[in-house]
Amino acid sequence: MTKEKLALEIIERLKKEYPDAGCTLDYDQAWKLLVSVRLAAQCTDARVNVVVEGLYEKFPDVDALAAAAVAEIEEIVRPCGLGKSKARDISACMKILKEDYDGKIPKDFNALLKLPGVGRKSANLIMGDVFGEPAIVTDTHCIRLVNRMGLVDGIKEPKKVEMALWKIIPPKEGSDFCHRLVYHGRDICTARTKPYCDRCCLQDICAKNGVE
């Protein structure tokens, strides 16, 4: 089976397994996703979702967060780890949104990459979830699973994985596919325990059958 055919089969099976999969970061405005994805670095989405409640209670919009002292932001986001650098990036980012984009998120991948603390993973997440554009989010689940499944061959560097997946994943499927990989990676194809291959909907087509 070619990688292209394998990718299509995996996409269809994961659709049936996780029909309602979506972003696991809570947000109701685009700028909040930008904040949350920065806080999610080396932190669980579940913890981020709790921490941002306090952040938005004190700073409810872009203007308020842009005007906040970095130390005040850091105090609230510290439970997410790397509090000093995350607070600094969030503050700088909100100032740019306020001054250059009228408080809104730029709908341009390269413009997103220029925002403090925003890398390709974050920019792709925003392009896919906020704007509905083709996107491939190469987080740790994605990288681990696509290597195990045989969609990429021993590639660990996020950008290289992303570029390899663009060649075999239909653009309209990329964003949802990556969300489903997160669900599958948490429930079945786990990182810290042996994968539950006996319960995997991909067992018969997985290149490594969960064995690394």
C-alpha positions as CSV (number, residue, x, y, z in Angstrom):
1,M,0.0,0.0,0.0
2,T,1.4,3.4,-0.9
3,K,1.7,6.1,1.7
4,E,-1.1,8.1,0.0
5,K,-3.5,5.1,0.1
6,L,-2.5,4.3,3.7
7,A,-3.1,7.9,4.7
8,L,-6.6,7.9,3.2
9,E,-7.5,4.6,4.9
10,I,-6.2,5.9,8.3
11,I,-8.2,9.2,7.9
12,E,-11.4,7.3,7.2
13,R,-11.0,4.9,10.1
14,L,-10.2,7.7,12.6
15,K,-13.2,9.6,11.4
16,K,-15.4,6.7,12.4
17,E,-13.5,6.3,15.7
18,Y,-13.5,10.0,16.7
19,P,-16.3,11.7,14.7
20,D,-16.5,14.8,16.9
21,A,-12.8,15.3,17.6
22,G,-11.7,19.0,17.7
23,C,-9.3,21.3,19.5
24,T,-8.9,20.4,23.1
25,L,-8.0,23.9,24.1
26,D,-11.1,25.9,25.2
27,Y,-11.7,29.3,23.6
28,D,-14.5,31.4,22.3
29,Q,-12.5,34.1,20.6
30,A,-9.5,33.7,18.2
31,W,-7.1,35.7,20.4
32,K,-7.7,33.3,23.3
33,L,-6.6,30.4,21.2
34,L,-3.4,32.3,20.5
35,V,-2.8,32.7,24.3
36,S,-3.7,29.1,25.1
37,V,-1.5,27.5,22.4
38,R,1.5,29.5,23.8
39,L,0.7,28.3,27.3
40,A,0.3,24.7,26.1
41,A,4.0,24.3,25.4
42,Q,5.3,21.6,27.7
43,C,1.9,21.7,29.5
44,T,-1.3,19.7,29.2
45,D,-4.3,21.3,27.5
46,A,-6.4,20.4,30.6
47,R,-4.2,22.5,32.9
48,V,-4.2,25.4,30.3
49,N,-8.0,25.4,30.2
50,V,-8.1,25.9,34.0
51,V,-5.4,28.5,34.2
52,V,-6.8,30.8,31.4
53,E,-10.1,31.1,33.3
54,G,-8.3,33.2,35.9
55,L,-6.3,35.1,33.3
56,Y,-9.4,36.1,31.4
57,E,-11.3,37.0,34.5
58,K,-8.7,39.6,35.3
59,F,-7.9,40.6,31.7
60,P,-11.0,40.0,29.6
61,D,-9.9,41.3,26.2
62,V,-6.9,42.1,24.0
63,D,-6.6,45.6,25.3
64,A,-6.6,44.6,28.9
65,L,-4.0,41.9,28.4
66,A,-1.9,44.2,26.3
67,A,-1.9,46.8,29.1
68,A,-1.2,44.3,31.8
69,A,2.2,44.1,33.5
70,V,4.2,41.0,32.4
71,A,4.7,40.2,36.1
72,E,0.9,40.1,36.6
73,I,0.5,37.7,33.7
74,E,3.3,35.6,34.9
75,E,1.8,35.2,38.3
76,I,-1.4,33.7,36.8
77,V,0.2,31.5,34.1
78,R,3.0,30.1,36.3
79,P,1.2,26.8,36.8
80,C,1.7,26.1,33.1
81,G,5.5,26.2,33.4
82,L,8.0,28.5,31.8
83,G,5.9,31.3,33.2
84,K,8.4,34.1,32.6
85,S,8.9,33.5,28.9
86,K,5.2,32.7,28.2
87,A,4.1,35.8,30.0
88,R,6.6,37.9,28.0
89,D,5.4,36.4,24.7
90,I,1.7,36.8,25.5
91,S,2.2,40.4,26.5
92,A,4.2,41.3,23.4
93,C,1.7,39.4,21.2
94,M,-1.3,41.2,22.6
95,K,0.4,44.6,22.1
96,I,1.0,43.7,18.4
97,L,-2.6,42.6,17.9
98,K,-3.8,45.8,19.5
99,E,-1.5,48.2,17.6
100,D,-1.3,46.5,14.2
101,Y,-4.4,44.4,13.8
102,D,-7.1,46.2,15.6
103,G,-7.2,43.5,18.2
104,K,-7.8,40.7,15.8
105,I,-5.7,37.7,14.6
106,P,-4.0,38.1,11.2
107,K,-5.3,35.6,8.6
108,D,-1.9,35.0,7.2
109,F,0.4,32.2,8.0
110,N,3.6,34.2,7.7
111,A,2.2,37.1,9.7
112,L,1.3,34.6,12.5
113,L,4.8,33.3,12.5
114,K,6.1,36.8,13.2
115,L,4.1,37.0,16.4
116,P,6.2,36.4,19.6
117,G,6.1,32.8,20.7
118,V,4.2,31.6,17.6
119,G,5.9,28.7,15.7
120,R,4.6,26.6,12.8
121,K,2.6,24.3,15.0
122,S,0.7,27.2,16.6
123,A,0.2,29.0,13.3
124,N,-1.2,25.9,11.7
125,L,-3.5,25.3,14.6
126,I,-4.9,28.8,14.2
127,M,-5.2,28.7,10.4
128,G,-7.1,25.4,10.7
129,D,-9.3,26.0,13.7
130,V,-10.0,29.8,13.4
131,F,-10.0,30.3,9.7
132,G,-10.8,26.8,8.3
133,E,-7.7,26.8,6.1
134,P,-5.6,23.7,5.3
135,A,-3.4,23.0,8.2
136,I,-1.2,20.2,9.6
137,V,-0.3,20.5,13.3
138,T,2.8,18.5,14.1
139,D,2.5,18.2,17.9
140,T,4.1,15.3,19.8
141,H,1.1,13.0,19.2
142,C,1.2,13.6,15.5
143,I,4.9,13.0,15.2
144,R,4.8,9.8,17.3
145,L,1.8,8.3,15.6
146,V,2.6,9.0,11.9
147,N,6.0,7.4,12.5
148,R,4.5,4.3,14.1
149,M,1.9,4.1,11.4
150,G,4.4,4.3,8.6
151,L,3.2,7.6,7.1
152,V,6.7,9.0,7.6
153,D,9.9,7.1,8.1
154,G,11.9,7.9,11.2
155,I,11.4,11.7,10.9
156,K,11.2,13.5,14.3
157,E,11.7,17.2,13.4
158,P,8.3,18.9,13.3
159,K,8.7,20.9,10.2
160,K,10.1,17.9,8.2
161,V,7.1,15.8,9.4
162,E,4.8,18.6,8.4
163,M,6.3,18.8,4.9
164,A,6.1,15.0,4.5
165,L,2.5,14.9,5.5
166,W,1.5,17.7,3.1
167,K,2.5,15.4,0.3
168,I,0.1,12.6,1.3
169,I,-2.7,14.2,3.4
170,P,-5.5,15.9,1.4
171,P,-5.4,19.6,2.4
172,K,-9.0,19.7,3.5
173,E,-8.4,16.7,5.9
174,G,-5.2,17.9,7.6
175,S,-6.6,19.9,10.5
176,D,-9.2,17.3,11.6
177,F,-6.8,14.5,11.0
178,C,-4.3,16.0,13.4
179,H,-7.0,16.6,16.0
180,R,-8.0,12.9,15.8
181,L,-4.3,11.9,16.2
182,V,-4.4,13.7,19.6
183,Y,-7.4,11.7,20.7
184,H,-6.0,8.4,19.4
185,G,-2.6,9.2,20.9
186,R,-4.1,9.8,24.3
187,D,-6.5,6.8,24.3
188,I,-4.8,4.1,22.4
189,C,-1.4,4.8,20.8
190,T,0.1,6.1,24.0
191,A,3.6,7.5,24.7
192,R,4.2,6.5,28.4
193,T,2.8,3.0,28.3
194,K,2.8,0.3,25.7
195,P,0.3,1.1,23.0
196,Y,-3.1,-0.7,23.3
197,C,-2.8,-2.3,19.9
198,D,-5.5,-4.9,20.7
199,R,-8.0,-2.0,20.8
200,C,-6.7,-0.1,17.9
201,C,-8.8,0.5,14.8
202,L,-5.6,0.6,12.7
203,Q,-4.0,-2.6,14.0
204,D,-4.1,-4.4,10.7
205,I,-2.6,-1.6,8.7
206,C,-0.2,0.0,11.1
207,A,3.3,-0.4,9.9
208,K,4.9,-1.1,13.3
209,N,1.8,-2.5,15.1
210,G,2.7,-0.3,18.1
211,V,6.2,-1.8,18.3
212,E,9.0,0.7,18.1
